[in-house]
Amino acid sequence: MHRFILLFFAILTTTIGLGQAGSEIILQIDEQAITKEEFVRLYQKNNSYLLDDSEKKSPAEYMDLFIDFKLKVLEAERLGYDTMPGFVSELQAYRNELAKPYLTAVQYTDQMVETAYERMKTEVDASHILRLLDEKATPEDTLQAWSKMVELRNQLLKGADFGELAIRHSEDPSAKQNKGRLGYFSAFQMVYPFEDAAYKTAVGEVSKPVRTSFGYHLIRVNDQRTAKGQIKVAHIMKRLDEHAGEEAVNKQKQELDSILNELENGADFATLAEQHSDDRRSAQNGGDLSWFSSTGMMPEFADRAFQLENDGDFSPVIRTPYGWHIIKRMEYRPIPDFDELQDFLNEKIRNNPDISQHSSEIFIQNLKEEYNFEQDHHALDELTTALTLLIKSDAVKSFRPAKPDQILFQFADQKVSTKEFAGYLKEKANDKVSVEQAYENFVAKTLTQYEDSRLEEKYPEFQFLIQEYHDGILLFNLSEDKIWNAAAKDSAGLEAFYQKNKSNHYWEERFHGWSIKCKNLEVKDFTEAVFEEDPEIREEELSDQLADHFGENSAEIAFGYVEKGADELVDYLVWNASKPEDFRDGLHFVRGNKVAPEAKTLDEARGLYISDYQNHLEKAWIKKLRKQYSINVNRKILKQVEQVQ
């Protein structure tokens, strides 16, 4: 919690030290100068996140906070906190995360979000023919698979039957039964290249060969329909063995017909599901199933479920490959608006490696254009010829380029040699990719690393943010050592602080005693008799006696200190508050006394006094730092800032 609060505060208030050259200096702390532009930017940022305008500070008021924060950061750097391995690794982890949006084609991703939403509103029925191909297949194998798919597509365009070709040539094992037909699907239910091609292919047409992680596909779109949203149903099921004879099938059908008759006469669906359904997992919950879409359940079941028009409606007895069912509609929800799904879609796209790959390709292409990327095709051809044989013989690690200093490609002020590419190949020797793919990967890595190294220079807002995290982490680490841990471990100091500040935390008037709700008069009389015999009886002993004589739950009892507002019965009988709705005169009572306001003990308010002690230590620390460092505020410039704000 400390870290969260402090990093949040740092993002709002920390100094950056990135003032423009020649800017007016508004603050000088020892050798560090802070510019007017820096101060104004942070002052305005800090005052933009307030829930209440009354909390807004003037520039002069903010300057005091600004100085305190800067002093702590400078002290952390003086003590070497910024060189500690833990700090360095944590800051690097934050930077890696913050850099991600700058190292991808963000606008393309935004477009993908909108496209994904549109696709969620439409379902596609498609068939495919699959030619399996490993992602690390050789160029020769890749060409052979692609050529085969082109040949099959030409046959389809000439009128060949898709289902027959799927049975004979598809390497999807299910094709022998379904003739390649996959049924309806929507966004995120297929690997992305397949989904993308299916949604871009018109109904009745066949796509060009599509490469996915499985291999090459030919996709025929059979139909499109509007998505139906999601539905929640319950069902009663009679399971059928796939080899069941006609007599067994009819018997199960008759049993469900009888159950349907009971439902039509008003019987409770959940009760019948629990008693009769063979789906024992759902039967325990009255037959309830999880939410599903029309593409997320077998068509025979889903189609009939979505035909139910109202919550509470139930279907006739229907047949699926698993048996007989009666379906009851519990609840329905349409596809949400875009605003409701935007975060979900962003997350799905961000975590989808296929879509990320498309985004990365566009990002790399943009970098090539921005930095005037040029490659030496002759040098690349020579390398490709030499390396292809080595890759086939698994001897890449022994590769020595004939011209190690030859420039393979260049961009911006960078020149990359064949020697550097050879070093990359040795690192990636186990990846088993073609020379062409290895080269593209190397180019992408080199461009991305160069762009990453320039983020602070290229994007001032990124530089500001990294510095904010830098200062925030430093402040946390130093504060943890100097204040939080010190206060928690210094028991003697805390006790001394408590003795001087006992009046900081008080109990208001309280009630001390019993709050009792008896079930009947017999329990009430028994309870009072127990008190007469033993006024100092403990809560556990009274509970045991009541349980022994009258069973569990014969009375609700509580003993201890009660603050106003904590117990309705005590509030009513002690402080004349409103009568509780469940109050039973003569059976509900309290026994005890009011306790006057008094100071809380250290144990009772330890957390509060530790917090107070931390604040005390921090004030003393700041006072010390202000004496330790030379601080000069240019009041003239600060006044100019105040006049503008």
N, C-alpha and C positions, 0 to 999 in steps of 0.2 A: 504493500500500500504506500509506504514511504516513497519507493521508487516511482510508482505511477504518478503520485502527486507532484514530485519534484521534477520529473521529466515534463509533465504538463506545464508546470510553472515555467520551466526553462524555455519551452517552445514559445511561451507568451512574452517572457521578459528578458531573456539572456542577451548579453552583448555579443556582437559579431566580430568587430575589429576589421571590417571590410570597407571602411570609409573611402570615398573617392580621393584620389591624389589632389592635394592642394585645398581640400575642404577645410572649413573653419573648425577649429578644435573647441569643443564645448566642455570637455572634461579631460584632465590629465591625472593619472594615478602612477606615481613613480615615472617610469619610462614609457608607459603605454598611453597613447593618445586616442581618444574617442571623438569622432567627428559629429558635427551638428546633424548631418544627414542620417547617420546611424542612429543617433538618439531619437530623432523625430520619427523615423520609421518604426522603431521599437515602441516608442510611446504611443503612436497611433494604433499599432497592432495590439498592444496590451489593453487599450481602452475600447477595442472593438468586440470584446468577448464578455461583456458585462451583462448580467441579467437585470441589474438595477442601475439606472443612471446615477443614483446617489453615490454609488461606489466609484464613480469616475474621479480620477485624480488630476490635479493640475500638473503641468510640466515640472514645477518646483517640487511638488509632493512626490512625483514619480522619480525625480532625480535621487532622492534619498534611498528609495528601494533599489534603483539602478546601481548606485555606488556600493550598497551592501552586497548585492549579488556579484558585482565585478570583483570586489575584494576577496570574496570566498573563492572564486575561480582562480584569481591570481595566486592566492595562497596555496591552492591545490597544485598548481603548476610549479610553484617554488619548492614544494615538498616532493615533487617528482611523481605525483599521482598519474600524470598523463603519460608516463613511460612504463607503467606497470603492465605486465602481460595481460592481466584480466581486463584492464581498461582498453588496451589496444584491440584485443579480439572482440570485445563487446561493441566498440565503436565501428569496427569493420563489418560486423554482422548487421548493425543498423544501416550502414552505408550500402551494403549489398542489397538489402531489402528496399531501401529508398531509391536506389538506382534503377530498379527493374522497370518502372514506367517510362524511363528515359531510354531504355535499351530495347524497345519494341515499337512496332507500328501501331500506336495508340488509336489513331483515327480509324485504321482498318478494323481494330477490335470493336470500336463503337459501332461501326457499320455492321459487324458480325452480330452484335447484340440485337440490333433492330431486325436483322434478317432472321435470327433465331426465333425471335418473338413471332414474326409472321409465319414461320414454319410451324410453330407450336399450334397455330390456329388451323393448320391444314394437315391431313393425313394422306400418305401416299401408299398405294398398293403396288408392289413391284415384284418382278421375278429376276433371277440372275443366273448367269453361268460363271463358274469360278475356275480359274487356272491357278493352282497354288504356286507361290513363289516366295522363297526366303528373302527377307529384307536385305540380306548381305549377299544375294545371288550375284554371280559373275555377269559381266556385260553380255557374254554369249548366251547364257541361260535366260537372261532378261529379254534379249532380242527374240529368242525362240518362242518364249511364252507370249510376248506381245504379237508376234507374227501369227501365231495360232488363233489368237482372239480376233485379229483383223480378218482372218480367213472365215471364222465362224460368223462374224458380223456381216460379211458380204453375202454369205448364204442366207442369213435372216432377211437382209434387204431384198433378196431375190424371191422371198416368199417361203423359206423353210419354216417349219413349225418350231417355235421356241421351246416348248415342252419336250419335244422329241430330242432336240439337240442337247438340252440340259441333261436328259437321262443318259445320253451317250457320251457326252464330253465334260460335263461339270464335275469338278473334284470336291464339291460340297456333298458330303455323304447323304444328306437329306434329299438331294435332287431325285434320287431313285423313287422316292415316295411322293414328293410334292411337285415334281417337274420344274423345280427351281423357284416355285412361287413362295414368297416370304410373307405375304399378307400385308396388312396396313402397319405403318410405323410413322413416327413423328420426329421432331428435333431431338437430338442427343440419344436416340435409340439405336443408331447404327454408327460405325466408325465414320469420321467426318467426311473423307473423300467420297465414300459411298453415298452418304446422305446428300452431300452437295450436288453430286451428279444426278441423283434421283429427282431432286427438286428442280433441277434445271432441264430435265428431259420432259418433253411433252407427252401427254397420254397417248399410248399406242406406238410410240417411237422407241428405238433402241439406242442407248448411249454408245459413244466410242469407248474403247477399252479404258477402264478406270483402275489405277494402281492404289492399293491399300496395303496395310501391314500383312494381309493374308495372301495377296497376289493380285492378279488381274481379274476384273469383272466385266461382263457385259450386262447392262441393266435395261430391262424393258419395264416401262411404267404402264400398269394395267388400268389404274383409276386414281382419282383424287377426290377427297371429300372433306367437308368442314369438320374440324375436330369437335368432339362432344363434351369436353371438359372432364370432370371426374365424378365418380359415383361411389357411394358406400352402401353396401347391401348386406343382408343376412341370407343364409340359405339352409335348407334341409336337404340332405343328400343321401341317396342310396347307392353305394358303390357297386360297380359291375366289373367282374373279371373280364379281361379282353377276350377270353375264350368261352365266356358264358353262353350257354345254349338258349334257345328261344323261350323255353319254359322258365328259366331263372330270370331272364329279362322281363318277361310278363309279370312274374310274381313281384319283383321289385317295383314295377310300375304300379301294380295294384295297391301295394302298401302306401306309396306316395299319393295315389288317388284318394285313398281313405283319409290320409292326413290332410290333403287339400280340402276335403269335404268338412273336416273339423274346423279348419281355418275359416272357411266360408260361413260357418255357423257361430263364429265369434271366439274360437279357441285362441289362446295366447301363443304367438309364433315362437317366442324364445323358449317357452316351456316345452313345446313339441320338439324344437330343435335339440334341446338338451336331452330329451328322452329317446329320440328316434334317429337323429342324424348319424351317419357313418363317418362324417368328418369330425372326429372327436375333439380336435384342437379348437375349431370354431364352435362346436356344440357347447363347450364349457362356458362360452360367452353369449349364449342364446343364438348361435349361428352367425354372429358378426364376422365379416371379413374386412380386411384393410381397404382403404381407398384405392381405386384403380381407374385407369382411363380405358377408352375403347380399344386401345392397342396394347394394353397391359394385361389382358386376360384372354383366354381362348375365345375365338369369335363366337362359337355357339352359345357361350355363357354371356359374354359382354354384350352382344347385339340384343339379346333378349332383356338383359338388365336395363339397358338404355332406352328400351321401348316403354318401360314403366313410367307413367306420366306424373305421379304424385308420390310424396313420401307416405309410406304405409301400404301402398299397392303391392300385391304379390302376383307372381306369374302363374300360369298353368304349369303342369309337370312338363319339364323339358329334358332332352337327352343331350349329353356331351360324351366325348370319348371316355370320360371317367365314370359315368353313371347317370342316374336320374336326379333332377334337382327341382325344388321350388324356391324361387328367389323373391325376397321382399326388399323393396327400396326403402332405405333408411334416411338417406340425405343425398343431395346433389349440389354440385358447385360448378359454375361455368369457368372458362379460362379467365384468370384475373386480368385486370388492366395492366398495361405495360409498366406503369410506375410501381405496381406491387411486385412485379417479377424482375425488375431491372437488376437488383442486387444478386438474385439467384442466377440470372443469365450471365452476368459478369463473372461470377464465380465458376460456373460451368465452363465457360469459354476459357477463362484463365487457367483452369486445371485440365484442359483437354489438349494433349500433346499434338494431336493432328492439326487442330486449329492454330495452336501456338506456332507450329511449323510454318503454316501459311503466313502468319503474321511476321515471323522471323525473316522469311524470304523477302517480303516487301521491305522490311527494315534494312536489310543488307543492301538491297537494290538502291534504296534511297541514299545510303551512305556512299555507295559507289558513285552516284551522280554528284553528291555534294562535294566529295573529295577528289573528283576527276580520276577515278580508278582506271589504270591502264595495265594490261598484262602483255607479256612477251609470248605470243602464240608459238613462235618457233621454239623457244626454250621449253615451253610446256609440252609441246609435241615430243621433243627429245626425251624429256623426263618420263612421259607417259609410256613411250615405247620401252624404255629401260626398266621401268618399274612394273609393268604388267606381267612380265615373265617372273620377276622376283616375288610378286604377290602370289602368283600361282604356285610357286615352289616354296612358299612360306619362308622366304629369305630376306624380307624387307629390312630386318635389323642390321643386315650386313651391307646395306646400300651405301655407296660412296659416290656422290655426284661427280661427273667428270669435270664440270665447271662450277665449283662450289660458290664462287663469288658472282656468278651470272645473276642479273636481276630478273626475277620471275614476274613480279608485278610491283607497281608503285602507286601511291596515292598521297595527297597532301604533301607533307615533307618526309614521307616514309618510303624507303626502298627495301624490298624483301627479296632475299637471295634464295637460290636453290638449296643452299646449305641449311637455311632455316626450315625450309619445307622438309628436308631430309630428317632433321631432328624431330619434327612433329610426327613424321611417319613412324619413327622408331618408338615414340611414346605410345602411338596408337596401333602398333603392329598387330595386336590381338583383335582389332575391330573387324577385320576381314571384309573391308569394303573395297570397291573398285578404286582405281587411281583417280578417276574423275570425281567421285564422291569425296574421297579424302582431300583432294585439292579444294573443292567447294567448301568443305568443313574448315579447312585451314584458312581460307580467305575470310570466311565469316568470323572465325575466332579472332583473327588479326584485326579486322575492322572494328569488331565489337570492343576488343581490349583498348584500341586507340580511342574510340568514342568514350569509353568508360573513363579513361585517363583525363579527358577534357571536360567532364561534366561540370566541375566547379568553375572552370573558365568560361564555359559556353552558356551555362544557365545560372545567373546570380541567385535565383531563388533556391536552387539546389545547394549552392555554396552556403547560403544563409542557414538552411535547414540542417546541414551537416554540422556547422559550427554550433548551432543550438543544441543538438544532441551531444556534441563534444562537451560543451559547458555543463549541460544538465547532468551527464553521467559523472563528471568530475565533482559537481556539487553534491550529488548523492553520496558518492564514496567518501568524500571528506566529512560531510555532515553525519554520516553513519558512524564514523570513528570519533569525531569530536563532540557530538551531541547525543544521538540516539542511543548508541551502545554505552557511551559513558554514563548517561543518566540511568539506564537500566541496571548497570553493574555497580554503580556507586551507592550501595545501600546506606552507608553512613551519611553521605552527602544528602541523599533523599530524605533520611530521617531528620536531619538537621533542618532541611528546607521545610519539611512538614511542620516541625515544632514552631517555626517562625510564621507559618502561613495556614494555621489550622482553620481560620475563618474563611478560607477560599471556597470550601464546598460544604454545604449544610443540608441536612435532612429537613424538609418541611414537616409540619405536624403529621404524625403517622398513627396508625392503630396497631396495637400489639395484642394478639390473642387468637381466638378461634373464629373461623367462618364455617358454619355447618348447615347442610341441607339434608334433612331426614326424609325417608320415603313415606313413613306413616307415624302415627302417634306412639305406637309401641316402641319404635326405634328412638323417638324423641325422649320418652320417659326413661328408657334404659340409659341413654347418653347422659341425661342429667343426673341419674343415680350414680353413674361412674364418676362424674365430676365431684359429686358430694363426697364420695368415698376417697378419691385421690385427685385433688385440685391440680397437682403437678404432673399428671399423667402425660406421657410422651405421645406424639401423633401416631407413631407406628404401633404402640400398644393399644391405643383406642381403636385403630383400624382393625387390628387382629381380633379384639373382643367383639366388635360389631360383626365381623365376618363369621366368627364362630357361632354367634347366636342367631344371626339373621341371613347369613350368606353374603356373597360379594355384592357390591353396588347397593347396599342398603342405605348408604348415606355418602354424601360428598363432604369431605372434611379437609380443612387446610389450617395450618398454624404458622404464625410468624408475624413479621412486620409487614404492614400493608400501607402503601402510599395512596393518597386520594386519586381516584380514577382507575385503580388497578383491579378492583373487585366490586361488581355492581351491588352485591348484597351488603358489603361493608359500607359502601358509599351511601346506600339508602338508610341503613340502621344507625350509622355513626354520624354521617354528615348531612342527612336529610336530603339526599339527592333523589332523582326520580325512582319510582318503584320498578324493580325488574319485572319483565313480562312473566317469568316463571315463578315469581314469589308466591309462597304458600304460608299464610299467616299461621303461626303456632308451630310450624315444622321447620321453618328456616330462621336461624337466629345467629347472633354473634356473642362471644364471651371474651371480654378483655377490656383494655383501657386505651384512651388516647395517650400519645407520647408527645411531649412538647418538642419544638424544633431544637436540633442539636447538631454539632459539628460531626462530620463523617470521620471515622477513624481512617488511618492510612490504609489498612487492609480493605476497608469498604470502598475506598475511592483511589486505589493504587494507580489505576490507569490514568485518572484525571491528574493526580499529583505528579506522576512521571511526565505527563505532557507539560504541566506547569514548570517542572524542573528543567525540562528540555528547553523551553522558552527562556527560562532564566539563564541557562548556560549559553544559549545562542546570543542573547543580548550582551552578556559579558564578553563573549568571543568577538562580536562585532566591534564593541568598544575598544578591545585590544587591537584589532586589525586597523581601525581608524587611526590609532596612535602609531602603529607600526609603519603604515604607508603614507606617503605624501600625496595629498588630494587637493586638486585645484579645479574649481568650477568657474568657467567664464560666465559670470552673471549677466554680462551685457548680451551675450548670445542667447543665454537661457531666457532672458526677458523678451528678446525678439521672437523666440519660439512661443512664449506665452501670448504674445500679441496676435500671432497668426492663428493659434488654435481656437 
